[in-house]
């Protein structure tokens, strides 16, 4: 399949390829230069950090945790 590069460097991925790979609007793609061309890989919806960020609930605020760690430190 072929696609034409626009003046802005944009390319439309053919629908058959988007459907086969499950590529949707907003999907992040990784471009790697390889010998003889470019390899394009679909990236997961988020990296491992993004998947767990904010999932720990200690039942306390950040300020309370910092106060516990540092004691009654008041920089002002």
C-alpha positions in Angstrom: 0.0 0.0 0.0 1.2 3.5 -0.7 0.5 6.9 0.9 1.6 10.4 0.0 3.4 12.7 2.4 1.8 16.2 2.7 3.7 19.5 2.9 3.5 19.3 6.7 5.1 15.8 6.7 1.8 14.1 7.4 0.8 10.7 6.1 -2.6 9.0 6.2 -2.3 5.4 7.3 -4.5 3.2 5.0 -7.7 2.1 6.7 -7.0 -1.5 6.2 -3.8 -1.2 8.2 -5.4 0.9 10.9 -8.2 -1.7 11.3 -5.8 -4.6 11.3 -3.6 -3.1 14.0 -6.4 -1.4 16.0 -4.9 2.0 15.5 -7.3 4.7 16.7 -7.2 8.5 16.9 -4.7 9.6 19.6 -2.7 6.3 19.3 1.0 6.9 19.9 3.3 5.4 17.2 7.0 4.9 17.5 9.2 5.6 14.4 12.6 3.9 14.1 15.0 4.4 11.3 16.3 1.0 10.1 18.5 -0.1 7.3 16.5 0.6 4.1 13.5 2.3 5.6 11.5 3.2 8.7 9.9 0.8 11.2 6.6 2.1 12.7 5.4 0.4 15.9 2.1 0.9 17.8 2.8 1.8 21.4 0.7 0.6 24.3 -2.0 3.0 25.6 0.4 4.1 28.4 3.8 3.1 29.8 4.0 1.0 33.0 4.4 4.1 35.1 1.2 5.7 33.6 -0.8 2.5 34.4 0.0 2.6 38.1 0.4 6.4 38.7 -2.1 7.5 41.3 -3.3 4.0 42.1 -1.8 3.9 45.7 -4.3 5.2 48.2 -2.8 5.6 51.7 -5.8 7.4 53.1 -3.7 10.5 53.8 -2.5 13.6 52.0 1.0 14.2 50.5 1.5 17.0 53.1 0.7 14.6 55.9 3.1 12.0 54.6 5.9 14.6 54.2 5.2 15.9 57.7 5.6 12.3 59.0 8.9 11.9 57.1 10.4 15.3 58.0 8.9 16.0 61.3 7.6 19.5 62.1 9.9 21.2 59.6 8.7 24.7 58.6 10.9 26.4 56.0 9.2 29.8 56.6 
